[in-house]
Amino acid sequence: MKTWENFKDNVKKIDPSLNNDIEEMETLALIVSAIISRRNELGYSQRELAHICGLPQSSVARIESSSVKPNIETLLKIMKPLGLSLMVTTL
């Protein structure tokens, strides 16, 4: 497999029930990418963003590295000060 699209197509052929999981993973990746991009645009470190959001820096780091699946409340805490809260309505 050469691309993500090839991998997705292969997984869907093997087990179509995993399609929802793949879509969820892609949506979360889009959100995390937007958070990282916007944080960098604003010149915030993870520590600064965490302080603004009232979260530990380690939580921001785990979300940005996709090592945890954040709940919606945590995502909104992060997205709002970044001006990304409207992004949720477009997904």
Phi, psi and omega per residue, in radians:
M1 nan 2.302 -3.047
K2 -1.796 -0.478 -3.064
T3 -2.331 2.919 3.074
W4 -1.067 -0.699 3.133
E5 -1.062 -0.726 3.085
N6 -1.075 -0.757 -3.139
F7 -1.079 -0.828 -3.141
K8 -1.034 -0.804 3.141
D9 -1.046 -0.728 3.131
N10 -1.117 -0.789 3.141
V11 -1.090 -0.750 -3.134
K12 -1.089 -0.613 3.103
K13 -1.211 -0.694 -3.118
I14 -1.252 -0.787 -3.098
D15 -2.584 1.593 -3.106
P16 -1.005 -0.397 -3.135
S17 -1.172 -0.283 3.133
L18 -1.435 -0.062 -3.122
N19 -0.998 -0.765 3.132
N20 -1.089 -0.688 3.114
D21 -1.102 -0.717 3.135
I22 -1.145 -0.771 3.127
E23 -1.088 -0.723 3.108
E24 -1.101 -0.742 3.135
M25 -1.112 -0.722 3.126
E26 -1.158 -0.704 3.115
T27 -1.111 -0.784 3.114
L28 -1.103 -0.675 3.108
A29 -1.099 -0.678 3.088
L30 -1.104 -0.744 3.141
I31 -1.134 -0.825 -3.130
V32 -1.097 -0.724 3.100
S33 -1.063 -0.713 3.121
A34 -1.144 -0.686 3.113
I35 -1.087 -0.847 -3.115
I36 -1.098 -0.811 -3.128
S37 -1.054 -0.819 -3.101
R38 -1.180 -0.707 3.102
R39 -1.025 -0.779 3.122
N40 -1.157 -0.703 3.092
E41 -1.015 -0.699 -3.115
L42 -1.427 -0.136 3.106
G43 1.341 0.380 3.123
Y44 -1.526 2.456 2.932
S45 -1.419 2.931 3.050
Q46 -1.038 -0.697 -3.129
R47 -1.089 -0.760 3.136
E48 -1.139 -0.769 3.114
L49 -1.092 -0.764 3.130
A50 -1.034 -0.748 3.132
H51 -1.078 -0.783 3.116
I52 -1.045 -0.650 -3.068
C53 -1.536 -0.183 -3.090
G54 1.288 0.588 -3.132
L55 -2.135 2.766 2.998
P56 -1.213 2.573 3.106
Q57 -1.020 -0.618 -3.120
S58 -1.086 -0.544 3.102
S59 -1.169 -0.765 3.105
V60 -1.085 -0.761 -3.141
A61 -1.075 -0.755 -3.131
R62 -1.156 -0.649 3.109
I63 -1.181 -0.797 -3.120
E64 -1.146 -0.496 3.125
S65 -1.575 0.007 -3.120
S66 1.045 0.496 3.099
S67 -1.505 -0.168 3.025
V68 -2.338 2.761 3.054
K69 -1.812 1.816 -3.052
P70 -1.257 2.662 3.050
N71 -1.428 2.911 -3.034
I72 -1.124 -0.635 3.136
E73 -1.077 -0.739 3.127
T74 -1.162 -0.748 3.104
L75 -1.041 -0.749 -3.141
L76 -1.157 -0.636 3.072
K77 -1.037 -0.631 -3.126
I78 -1.433 -0.739 -3.029
M79 -1.244 -0.634 -3.057
K80 -1.031 -0.923 -3.136
P81 -1.170 -0.284 3.093
L82 -1.539 -0.091 -3.106
G83 1.331 0.432 -3.096
L84 -1.863 0.086 -3.041
S85 -1.123 -0.448 3.089
L86 -1.274 -0.342 3.131
M87 -1.026 -0.594 -3.090
V88 -1.065 -0.642 -3.115
T89 -1.276 -0.302 -3.125
T90 -1.645 -0.129 -3.117
L91 -1.467 nan nan
